[in-house]
Amino acid sequence: MAAESPASPHAGARADVRAGRIDDAQALAELAALTFPLACPADMPAADQRAFIAAHLTAEHFAGHLSTAGHLVIVAEDAGRLDGYTLTLVGEPLDPELSAVVADPVSTAYLSKCYVHPRAQGSGLAGRLMAATLDAARAAGAVQIVLGVNGQNARAQAFYRRAGFAVAGERTFTVGRRVERDLVLSRTL
Ligand SMILES: CC(C)(COP(=O)(O)OP(=O)(O)OC[C@H]1O[C@@H](n2cnc3c(N)ncnc32)[C@H](O)[C@@H]1OP(=O)(O)O)[C@@H](O)C(=O)NCCC(=O)NCCS
């Protein structure tokens, strides 16, 4: 297999950051299967990761999100390839552990997924993806946004901190048979 070129600021700048379309579903599933394991602790069994991917990250799941009002999918496309995506839920009931840390659950968005392909990490693309995601959540009426991040995922935590998020609490998050303890981060919109 040919080596991927390393991330460069050019890669981040030239990607088209846009709302997802129904015909992105298959590429989203492929990107999600590749990037979800990168958010998991190193000691998490691959079988648990595969179980989560099968249960939540197939093309059918993404097609469902792409056709559901309030499920905001933002993608970054570069030369016909998807380099990143976010999924934000607006107007859906929040998990109790998330509801507990927000002022008004009804007007709070949940950033469910935020993933950038390794070839585009460190390029600035994630920041553009986040900016478009926050704009979309605001446009959908949210005034606060929350997310969960694995306690061992230092890179993502640093990225979210720079994007204005702060620790608001904790939650449990199940991946296959593993029960993880996540940090809950929040920011106003
Ligand atoms: C999280 C993610 C979207 C961020 O995108 P990115 O392009 O890596 O983000 P950036 O490079 O702009 O920022 C990463 C920050 O982490 C820092 N960092 C890099 N490697 C790190 C590490 N091993 N430990 C701690 N911090 C690290 C960088 O210096 C940077 O911080 P800074 O801006 O204060 O210098 C991307 O890394 C990703 O998709 N990771 C895999 C999936 C994932 O974990 N998603 C989040 C699930 S909650």
The ligand as an SDF file (V2000), in Angstrom:
LIG
                    3D

 48 50  0  0  0  0  0  0  0  0999 V2000
   -9.0100   14.8130   18.2460 C   0  0  0  0  0  0  0  0  0  0  0  0
   -8.6290   15.2700   16.8450 C   0  0  0  0  0  0  0  0  0  0  0  0
   -9.8630   15.5240   16.0100 C   0  0  0  0  0  0  0  0  0  0  0  0
   -7.8560   16.5860   16.9550 C   0  0  0  0  0  0  0  0  0  0  0  0
   -7.3580   16.9220   15.6840 O   0  0  0  0  0  0  0  0  0  0  0  0
   -5.7890   17.2490   15.5150 P   0  0  0  0  0  0  0  0  0  0  0  0
   -5.5370   17.6400   14.1150 O   0  0  0  0  0  0  0  0  0  0  0  0
   -5.0170   16.1140   16.0810 O   0  0  0  0  0  0  0  0  0  0  0  0
   -5.7120   18.5170   16.4990 O   0  0  0  0  0  0  0  0  0  0  0  0
   -4.5420   19.5510   16.6630 P   0  0  0  0  0  0  0  0  0  0  0  0
   -3.2360   18.9960   16.1360 O   0  0  0  0  0  0  0  0  0  0  0  0
   -5.0280   20.8420   16.1360 O   0  0  0  0  0  0  0  0  0  0  0  0
   -4.4780   19.6640   18.2440 O   0  0  0  0  0  0  0  0  0  0  0  0
   -4.0500   18.5940   19.0250 C   0  0  0  0  0  0  0  0  0  0  0  0
   -3.4220   19.0990   20.3010 C   0  0  0  0  0  0  0  0  0  0  0  0
   -2.9070   17.9910   21.0500 O   0  0  0  0  0  0  0  0  0  0  0  0
   -1.5190   18.1560   21.2420 C   0  0  0  0  0  0  0  0  0  0  0  0
   -0.9860   16.8120   21.1980 N   0  0  0  0  0  0  0  0  0  0  0  0
   -0.5310   16.1100   20.1390 C   0  0  0  0  0  0  0  0  0  0  0  0
   -0.1820   14.8700   20.5300 N   0  0  0  0  0  0  0  0  0  0  0  0
   -0.4250   14.7960   21.8570 C   0  0  0  0  0  0  0  0  0  0  0  0
   -0.2710   13.7810   22.8270 C   0  0  0  0  0  0  0  0  0  0  0  0
    0.2010   12.5800   22.5040 N   0  0  0  0  0  0  0  0  0  0  0  0
   -0.6070   14.0560   24.0990 N   0  0  0  0  0  0  0  0  0  0  0  0
   -1.0990   15.2600   24.4410 C   0  0  0  0  0  0  0  0  0  0  0  0
   -1.2810   16.2730   23.5650 N   0  0  0  0  0  0  0  0  0  0  0  0
   -0.9380   16.0260   22.2840 C   0  0  0  0  0  0  0  0  0  0  0  0
   -1.0530   19.0580   20.1460 C   0  0  0  0  0  0  0  0  0  0  0  0
    0.1360   19.7390   20.4800 O   0  0  0  0  0  0  0  0  0  0  0  0
   -2.2310   20.0070   20.0720 C   0  0  0  0  0  0  0  0  0  0  0  0
   -2.2580   20.9040   21.1670 O   0  0  0  0  0  0  0  0  0  0  0  0
   -1.8760   22.4400   21.0190 P   0  0  0  0  0  0  0  0  0  0  0  0
   -2.7300   23.0220   19.9510 O   0  0  0  0  0  0  0  0  0  0  0  0
   -2.1810   23.0180   22.3610 O   0  0  0  0  0  0  0  0  0  0  0  0
   -0.4240   22.4450   20.6500 O   0  0  0  0  0  0  0  0  0  0  0  0
   -7.7300   14.2050   16.1460 C   0  0  0  0  0  0  0  0  0  0  0  0
   -6.4990   14.0950   16.8420 O   0  0  0  0  0  0  0  0  0  0  0  0
   -8.3660   12.8490   16.0500 C   0  0  0  0  0  0  0  0  0  0  0  0
   -9.1970   12.6030   15.1890 O   0  0  0  0  0  0  0  0  0  0  0  0
   -7.9300   11.9140   16.9310 N   0  0  0  0  0  0  0  0  0  0  0  0
   -8.3730   10.5410   16.8710 C   0  0  0  0  0  0  0  0  0  0  0  0
   -9.8420   10.3840   17.2100 C   0  0  0  0  0  0  0  0  0  0  0  0
  -10.2260   11.0550   18.5030 C   0  0  0  0  0  0  0  0  0  0  0  0
   -9.5690   10.8960   19.5250 O   0  0  0  0  0  0  0  0  0  0  0  0
  -11.3480   11.7890   18.4420 N   0  0  0  0  0  0  0  0  0  0  0  0
  -11.9220   12.4310   19.6040 C   0  0  0  0  0  0  0  0  0  0  0  0
  -12.8770   11.5100   20.2390 C   0  0  0  0  0  0  0  0  0  0  0  0
  -13.6200   12.2510   21.6990 S   0  0  0  0  0  0  0  0  0  0  0  0
  1  2  1  0
  2  3  1  0
  2  4  1  0
  2 36  1  0
  4  5  1  0
  5  6  1  0
  6  7  2  0
  6  8  1  0
  6  9  1  0
  9 10  1  0
 10 11  2  0
 10 12  1  0
 10 13  1  0
 13 14  1  0
 14 15  1  0
 15 16  1  0
 15 30  1  0
 16 17  1  0
 17 18  1  0
 17 28  1  0
 18 19  1  0
 18 27  1  0
 19 20  2  0
 20 21  1  0
 21 22  1  0
 21 27  2  0
 22 23  1  0
 22 24  2  0
 24 25  1  0
 25 26  2  0
 26 27  1  0
 28 29  1  0
 28 30  1  0
 30 31  1  0
 31 32  1  0
 32 33  2  0
 32 34  1  0
 32 35  1  0
 36 37  1  0
 36 38  1  0
 38 39  2  0
 38 40  1  0
 40 41  1  0
 41 42  1  0
 42 43  1  0
 43 44  2  0
 43 45  1  0
 45 46  1  0
 46 47  1  0
 47 48  1  0
M  END
$$$$
